[in-house]
Amino acid sequence: MIRTFFIVVQIILAVLISGLILLQNQESGWGSTFGGGGENYHTKRGLERALFYLTIVLVGLFALVATFNLAK
């Protein structure tokens, strides 16, 4: 029962992490695929910063749940 709960939590976290990664805008386009791009740098502000930190927190939670799920 508890193992099923942790598996469901892992699936939910994986979907949320995937969505947050897709929401982050890098504006690199196809140029960086072929070696171009990366000439300009900007700091993360507002919603972009919040999405970035939320992604880090969710990845940490995912790793914690995955580790705990292995121990059970």
DOMI-781621 format. One record per atom (N, C-alpha, C, O): x, y negated, z. Coordinates in steps of 0.02 Angstrom, whole numbers, padded with zeros to 5 digits, always signed. Example, Ala and Ser with C-alpha at 12.3 -4.5 7.8 and 13.67 -1.06 7.14 Angstrom:
<rs>
+00660+00284+00390+00615+00225+00390+00660+00165+00390+00712+00166+00423+00642+00112+00354+00684+00053+00357+00645-00002+00394+00670-00057+00402
</rs>
This chain:
<rs>
+00041+00060+00000+00000+00000+00000+00043-00063+00000+00032-00108-00041+00092-00066+00045+00135-00126+00049+00181-00130-00012+00196-00185-00035+00201-00073-00038+00244-00072-00098+00206-00100-00157+00234-00137-00198+00142-00082-00163+00101-00108-00217+00095-00184-00212+00097-00220-00262+00087-00209-00151+00084-00281-00140+00147-00316-00165+00142-00366-00200+00205-00289-00149+00268-00320-00170+00277-00315-00246+00306-00360-00276+00253-00263-00277+00257-00257-00350+00214-00310-00383+00234-00341-00432+00154-00320-00355+00109-00372-00383+00139-00441-00373+00136-00483-00418+00170-00454-00315+00202-00518-00302+00260-00528-00351+00269-00584-00376+00298-00476-00365+00353-00481-00414+00327-00498-00483+00356-00540-00518+00273-00468-00503+00244-00482-00569+00220-00554-00573+00233-00589-00623+00186-00578-00521+00162-00647-00520+00221-00696-00522+00220-00745-00559+00273-00682-00482+00332-00726-00483+00366-00726-00551+00389-00778-00574+00370-00668-00583+00401-00664-00649+00364-00706-00701+00394-00740-00742+00297-00703-00698+00257-00742-00745+00266-00817-00731+00272-00857-00777+00265-00836-00667+00274-00907-00649+00343-00932-00670+00349-00988-00696+00395-00892-00659+00463-00912-00679+00467-00921-00754+00497-00969-00779+00438-00874-00791+00439-00879-00864+00404-00942-00888+00428-00976-00933+00347-00957-00858+00310-01017-00877+00349-01081-00861+00350-01127-00901+00381-01083-00803+00420-01142-00785+00480-01152-00831+00496-01208-00849+00512-01097-00849+00569-01103-00895+00546-01129-00963+00580-01170-00994+00488-01106-00986+00463-01130-01050+00441-01203-01047+00443-01238-01098+00420-01226-00989+00398-01296-00982+00457-01345-00980+00448-01404-00993+00516-01321-00963+00573-01366-00959+00595-01385-01029+00608-01341-01071+00599-01449-01042+00615-01475-01108+00689-01493-01112+00713-01535-01075+00724-01461-01157+00795-01476-01167+00808-01521-01227+00862-01550-01233+00760-01527-01271+00766-01568-01331+00828-01553-01372+00856-01598-01403+00849-01491-01373+00909-01474-01411+00893-01455-01484+00933-01467-01528+00835-01426-01495+00815-01409-01563+00861-01356-01593+00893-01317-01558+00863-01355-01659+00903-01305-01695+00976-01325-01698+01019-01283-01714+00992-01387-01683+01061-01411-01689+01109-01373-01644+01165-01357-01664+01087-01358-01583+01132-01323-01537+01141-01250-01555+01189-01218-01533+01096-01223-01595+01102-01153-01616+01164-01143-01660+01196-01091-01657+01179-01193-01699+01235-01187-01746+01296-01227-01724+01337-01245-01766+01301-01242-01661+01360-01275-01635+01354-01349-01625+01399-01380-01596+01300-01380-01647+01292-01452-01638+01255-01467-01573+01239-01421-01535+01242-01529-01561+01205-01549-01502+01248-01552-01440+01308-01538-01443+01218-01572-01386+01254-01576-01323+01296-01639-01315+01335-01643-01268+01287-01688-01360+01327-01748-01356+01299-01797-01304+01336-01839-01278+01235-01792-01290+01206-01839-01243+01187-01804-01178+01168-01745-01178+01192-01841-01123+01179-01814-01057+01131-01861-01021+01137-01922-01025+01083-01831-00987+01038-01872-00947+01023-01835-00881+01027-01774-00877+01007-01874-00831+00990-01844-00766+00917-01824-00766+00875-01855-00799+00901-01773-00727+00832-01751-00720+00796-01799-00674+00821-01818-00621+00735-01819-00694+00696-01864-00654+00623-01841-00652+00599-01809-00698+00590-01857-00598+00518-01846-00592+00498-01773-00598+00524-01730-00563+00452-01761-00644+00425-01694-00653+00478-01645-00677+00476-01586-00657+00524-01667-00718+00577-01623-00742+00620-01597-00684+00639-01539-00683+00636-01641-00637+00674-01621-00578+00634-01573-00535+00661-01523-00510+00570-01587-00525+00527-01544-00485+00522-01474-00515+00525-01424-00479+00513-01470-00581+00510-01405-00615+00576-01367-00607+00576-01306-00597+00631-01403-00612+00697-01372-00606+00706-01341-00537+00726-01283-00531+00691-01380-00485+00700-01354-00417+00649-01300-00400+00665-01252-00364+00588-01306-00425+00538-01254-00414+00559-01189-00447+00547-01135-00419+00589-01193-00505+00614-01133-00539+00668-01099-00496+00669-01038-00490+00713-01139-00468+00766-01110-00426+00737-01076-00365+00758-01021-00347+00688-01108-00333+00656-01078-00274+00621-01013-00292+00626-00964-00255+00584-01013-00347+00548-00952-00367+00596-00895-00386+00581-00837-00372+00652-00912-00416+00702-00860-00432+00730-00831-00367+00740-00770-00362+00742-00874-00319+00766-00849-00253+00715-00804-00220+00733-00752-00193+00651-00824-00221+00598-00782-00194+00593-00715-00231+00583-00663-00200+00600-00718-00297+00597-00657-00337+00653-00609-00317+00641-00549-00309+00713-00637-00309+00769-00594-00289+00758-00565-00220+00775-00507-00207+00731-00605-00175+00718-00582-00106+00665-00526-00106+00674-00475-00072+00611-00535-00143+00559-00484-00147+00585-00422-00181+00569-00366-00160+00625-00429-00233+00653-00371-00268+00700-00331-00222+00699-00270-00222+00740-00367-00182+00785-00333-00135+00745-00297-00081+00760-00240-00063+00694-00330-00055+00652-00300-00004+00614-00239-00031+00603-00190+00003+00593-00245-00095+00557-00190-00127+00603-00129-00137+00579-00072-00134+00667-00140-00148+00714-00084-00154+00725-00050-00088+00735+00011-00086+00722-00088-00034+00734-00060+00032+00677-00017+00056+00686+00028+00097+00618-00028+00031+00559+00011+00052+00557+00079+00018+00511+00118+00030
</rs>
